[in-house]
Amino acid sequence: MVARETTQKKPHVAVLASPGVGHVTPLLELAKRLVVDHGFQVTFLAISTDAPPAQIQLLNSSTLLPDLHVIHLPHVDVSNLLTASTGVSVRIVLVVQQTLSYLPSVLTNMQPHIQSLVVDPFCVGALEYAAAFSIPTYLFLTTSASFTALTMYFPTLHAQVDGDYSKIAEKVVVPGCNPLLLDDLIPGVLMPEVLPLCNRIPLVKGVFINTWEELEPVTLGAVRKNPFFLGLPGPPVYPIGPMTKGNEDEPLTSTLESKKILTWLDKQPPDSVVYVSFGSGGTLSGEQMSELAWGLELSQTRFVWVARPPSEVSASGSFFEAGYDAEGAASYLPDGFLDRTRERGLVISSWAPQVAVLSHGSVAGFVTHCGWNSVLESIAQGVGMIAWPLYAEQSMNARMLVDMGVAVWPKPAGDRAVVGRGEVERVVRSVMEGEQGKAMRQKVIELQGTALKALGSGGSSNASLAGLADEWRAGGSP
C-alpha cells in the first residue's frame, strides 16, 4: 500500500492567465491551493508583457513551491495593431491571440500529460488547441458572480439590441439578478470585442468564480436555478473564492521601500490610516491627482498613498507598463504637498505590499479602484472602502459594494469628471471618523467572517474545489 502511494503520479493541471495582476493573482492562488491542499502538480503558463513590477514579483514568488512551475510564453509585439484609442481590454485580446500560437508546442513538450487546463476569460481561445490534445478546459472568471451572470447573458443582450447598446434603457436586467445601471457598464464592459469570449463559455467543462456563497447568494442562486440560465448550454459553476494573496505571498515585503511602509505604519495609532491605491494599472489625470492630494491634506487624516504618474490619456495607463517615475511624486503632486503632510502621510511612487498594509492594525480605510482582487483583499482583511472605479467592470463592483454597505462612492461635482477636494475630504472623514465608517467596518468584518468560513474545513468554497479536485484525481470531469 505504501509503495503504491509513493509511486503514484500526481495529477498534472495547467493554468493559463492573461496579462495583468488582476488576472494572474487569482489563477496563481488557485494553482497554489491545488498544489498545497490537494497534492497536484501545476504548470502556470504566463503570457509575457512589459509587466508592472508587482506582476513580475508575483510570478517569481511561485517558485517557492516545488510542484508549481512557471513557463513564460514568448513575448509578442502587437504595436502595429494598436492605435491611440485602443482600450486595455482590446489590447489584452490582441496580445493573447498572438501568444496562443505558441501553445501547441508547449503542450506537446509538457510532461507528464496535462489532465486539465484552466484559463481566464481572455484566454478562451486556448480551447481549440486544448481540444486537439484531448485536454478538458475550465474557465476561471476572476470577477464577481454578478459579472459572471452578465457575461453569460451578454450574447442574448447583444442580439436583442443588434449590437447597438444605445437602445438599452437605463438599466440592464439580467434574469434573476439585481438590475445593473447602464452607466456602470459602458464603455468598460459592454463591448463587441468581448462577445467571442462570451460565446465560448458553453464549450468549457466548468466555470470557477472568485466569490463565495454568502457574498452573492442571490446571483449565484440565479445562475444555478433561473430558467434563463438553465436553458443555456452552460457548464456547472464552482464558487471557490476568495482567492487572494496572503502576507506570505508578497515577496517585496523584504525590500527597503516595503520595510519603510510597514515601519511607518507601526508608528501610527490603531485605525487611523487610510490607504490609497488604484491597483497595478490604474492612473488618474493630473487635475484629479491634485484634487485628491488637496482632499487628503484637508481631511487631516493619516495616509499611505501609492501615487503613480498621472495620465491624460487612459485610466488604465499603467496596466502594461511599470508606471514608475524616476523623478518621484514631487514632480506631479501640488507644490509643497509632501512637506506639508510629511508628519502624517507617506507617498510611494512605485508599489506597496497591499495585503500587509490592509492587514495592519493602523489601517481603517481603503481608497480603491475596485478591481475585484483589491475588493476581496479588503474584505478578507476587514477594511471598509472608498470606491473610486476607473475602468473595466470596476463601476459595477463599486455599486455592489455600496449596496452591501461596505463602501462609499465619492461623486464628481455636476457634469465634471473630476472629484473635487471638498468631496474627497468629506468621504475620508466620513469613513475614518463618522458613524458611517463605523457601520461599514462592522459590515465588512461580518463579510470577513463568511470568507474565512467559506475557505475553512467544510466551507462552501473549500468543498467546491475539493469536489472538483477529486474528479480530476480520478481521471474524469463532471
HELIX and SHEET records of a PDB file:
HELIX    1   1 VAL A    2  THR A    7  1                                   6    
HELIX    2   2 VAL A   21  HIS A   38  1                                  18    
HELIX    3   3 PRO A   53  SER A   61  1                                   9    
HELIX    4   4 SER A   62  LEU A   64  5                                   3    
HELIX    5   5 SER A   79  LEU A   81  5                                   3    
HELIX    6   6 VAL A   88  THR A   99  1                                  12    
HELIX    7   7 LEU A  100  TYR A  102  5                                   3    
HELIX    8   8 LEU A  103  ASN A  109  1                                   7    
HELIX    9   9 PRO A  121  CYS A  123  5                                   3    
HELIX   10  10 ALA A  126  ALA A  132  1                                   7    
HELIX   11  11 ALA A  145  GLN A  160  1                                  16    
HELIX   12  12 TYR A  165  LYS A  167  5                                   3    
HELIX   13  13 LEU A  182  ASP A  184  5                                   3    
HELIX   14  14 PRO A  192  VAL A  194  5                                   3    
HELIX   15  15 LEU A  195  ASN A  199  1                                   5    
HELIX   16  16 ILE A  201  LEU A  203  5                                   3    
HELIX   17  17 PRO A  217  LYS A  225  1                                   9    
HELIX   18  18 PRO A  227  LEU A  230  1                                   4    
HELIX   19  19 ASN A  247  ASP A  249  5                                   3    
HELIX   20  20 PRO A  251  SER A  254  5                                   4    
HELIX   21  21 LEU A  256  ASP A  266  1                                  11    
HELIX   22  22 GLY A  286  SER A  299  1                                  14    
HELIX   23  23 ALA A  329  SER A  331  5                                   3    
HELIX   24  24 PHE A  337  ARG A  340  1                                   4    
HELIX   25  25 GLN A  354  LEU A  358  1                                   5    
HELIX   26  26 TRP A  372  ALA A  380  1                                   9    
HELIX   27  27 GLN A  394  MET A  404  1                                  11    
HELIX   28  28 ARG A  421  GLU A  433  1                                  13    
HELIX   29  29 GLU A  435  LEU A  455  1                                  21    
HELIX   30  30 SER A  460  ARG A  473  1                                  14    
SHEET    1   A 7 LEU A  68  LEU A  73  0                                        
SHEET    2   A 7 GLN A  41  ILE A  47  1                                        
SHEET    3   A 7 HIS A  12  ALA A  17  1                                        
SHEET    4   A 7 SER A 116  VAL A 119  1                                        
SHEET    5   A 7 THR A 137  LEU A 141  1                                        
SHEET    6   A 7 GLY A 206  ILE A 209  1                                        
SHEET    7   A 7 VAL A 237  PRO A 239  1                                        
SHEET    1   B 2 LYS A 171  VAL A 172  0                                        
SHEET    2   B 2 LEU A 180  LEU A 181 -1                                        
SHEET    1   C 6 GLY A 345  ILE A 348  0                                        
SHEET    2   C 6 ARG A 302  VAL A 306  1                                        
SHEET    3   C 6 VAL A 273  SER A 277  1                                        
SHEET    4   C 6 VAL A 363  THR A 368  1                                        
SHEET    5   C 6 GLY A 384  ALA A 387  1                                        
SHEET    6   C 6 ALA A 407  VAL A 408  1                                        
END                                                                             
